[in-house]
Amino acid sequence: MVKAKQIMEKPVWLKYTKDEVKAIIIKLAKQGLTAEKIGLTLRDQYGVPNVSLYGIKIKKVLEAEGKFEEPTNLNLKKKLDAIIGHYKKNKQDKKAERSLIITKAKLKKRDDYSKKKFDK
């Protein structure tokens, strides 16, 4: 049995307008936060329980500003940087060398997939 998506009404105590929430999202993105962290910050510091109450999505706002980066790619890049740093200090570490190769391959696959998916 499929449940219909319930549309939540904006609570009375919520003081921000749709444009103000978009401005906050853009401001937080300029500080270098990811979409996930922006959602948590909005919840914890601004008291916005869910951005969908305003009929918007954080990802769509960031894409319109050109500041959205796929979280999987971002995490793989961070992991790759850490492995490269370790491998430069420890050339004898064969497990790190193998991990470096595998992580580069994963990142390339994700980049190719993103290009193919979003270039249509």
C-alpha positions in Angstrom: 0.0 0.0 0.0 1.5 3.3 -1.1 0.9 6.3 1.1 0.5 9.7 -0.4 3.0 12.3 0.5 1.6 14.5 3.2 1.9 18.2 2.7 2.9 19.9 5.9 1.7 23.3 6.7 4.1 26.0 7.9 3.8 26.3 11.7 2.7 29.6 13.2 5.9 30.1 15.2 8.1 29.9 12.1 9.3 33.4 11.5 11.2 33.2 8.2 9.8 33.8 4.8 10.7 31.7 1.7 13.1 34.4 0.4 14.8 34.7 3.8 15.4 31.0 3.9 16.9 31.0 0.4 19.2 33.9 1.4 20.3 31.9 4.5 21.0 28.8 2.4 23.2 30.9 0.0 25.0 32.6 2.9 25.8 29.2 4.4 27.0 27.8 1.1 29.4 30.7 0.7 30.8 29.7 4.1 31.7 26.4 2.5 29.0 24.1 4.0 27.5 21.2 2.1 23.8 20.8 1.5 23.6 18.3 4.4 25.3 20.6 6.8 23.1 23.5 5.7 20.0 21.5 6.6 21.4 20.8 10.0 22.4 24.4 10.6 19.0 25.6 9.5 17.4 23.2 12.0 19.7 23.8 14.9 20.5 27.5 14.7 17.6 29.0 12.8 14.8 26.9 14.0 13.6 25.8 10.5 12.6 22.2 11.0 12.3 21.3 7.3 13.0 23.5 4.2 10.3 21.6 2.3 7.7 23.6 4.4 8.5 26.4 2.1 8.2 24.3 -1.0 11.9 24.5 -1.8 14.9 22.1 -1.7 18.4 23.0 -0.6 19.9 21.2 -3.6 17.8 23.2 -6.1 18.7 26.5 -4.5 22.4 25.6 -4.5 22.2 24.4 -8.2 20.6 27.7 -9.2 23.6 29.5 -7.6 26.1 27.1 -9.1 27.4 26.1 -5.6 26.1 22.5 -5.5 28.6 19.6 -5.5 27.6 16.0 -5.3 28.3 14.8 -1.7 29.7 11.5 -2.8 32.3 13.1 -5.1 33.2 15.6 -2.3 33.8 12.8 0.2 35.8 10.8 -2.3 38.0 13.8 -3.0 38.7 14.3 0.7 39.5 10.6 1.2 41.8 10.7 -1.9 43.7 13.7 -0.4 44.1 11.9 2.9 45.4 8.8 1.2 47.8 10.7 -1.1 49.2 12.6 2.0 49.7 9.3 3.8 51.3 7.6 0.8 53.8 10.4 0.2 55.1 9.8 3.7 55.0 6.0 3.5 56.0 4.8 0.1 56.5 1.3 1.4 52.8 1.0 2.4 51.3 -1.3 -0.2 47.8 -1.3 1.3 47.8 2.5 0.9 49.0 2.2 -2.7 46.1 -0.2 -3.5 43.6 2.0 -1.7 44.9 5.0 -3.7 44.3 3.1 -7.0 40.8 2.0 -5.9 39.7 5.4 -4.6 40.9 7.1 -7.9 38.9 4.6 -9.9 35.8 5.2 -7.7 36.1 9.0 -8.1 36.6 8.6 -11.9 33.5 6.4 -12.2 31.4 8.9 -10.2 32.7 11.9 -12.3 31.9 10.0 -15.5 28.5 9.1 -14.2 27.7 12.7 -13.2 28.9 14.1 -16.5 26.8 11.5 -18.4 23.7 12.1 -16.2 23.8 15.9 -16.1 25.0 16.7 -19.6 21.8 15.4 -21.2 
